[in-house]
Amino acid sequence: MITLTEKAAQQVLQIIEQHRQDEAGQSGSEGEGGGATATEAKPMYLRVGVVGGGCSGFKQTLDLTETLGENDEVFEQHGVKVICDAKSHIYLDGATIDFKSTTMGSGFAFEIPSATGRCGCGQSFSV
């Protein structure tokens, strides 16, 4: 399982809310009224994954999506629906995703127990 901390979940929920407000503003400006209302909004998922690349071999990814794949695992933590494809889950099982703020900036941080190495910037890992 992948753990999303409460702080990370709060940040994701804020991002989802902002995304929905932006979409509502765009559909409202068209004058057609054809956009979904807040009560009709599709579920928004946080997609967590791994792709090849980065300086250490694998790069973790985060994205918002309304689409579920047939091989996605779905779980909910702190009000956020998190999805991860089966292949990525192999690398991310036991991982924790947190949101950290420092004087150098803020962002989501992964702690991946299966990682045997990480690059200096923290954006990629090796197993």
Secondary structure, 3 states (H helix, E strand, C coil): CCEECHHHHHHHHHHHHHHHHHHHHHHHHCCCCCCCCHHHCCCCEEEEEEEEECCCEEEEEEEEECCCCCCEEEEEECCEEEEEEHHHHHHHCCCEEEEEEECCEEEEEEECCCCCEECCCCCEEEC
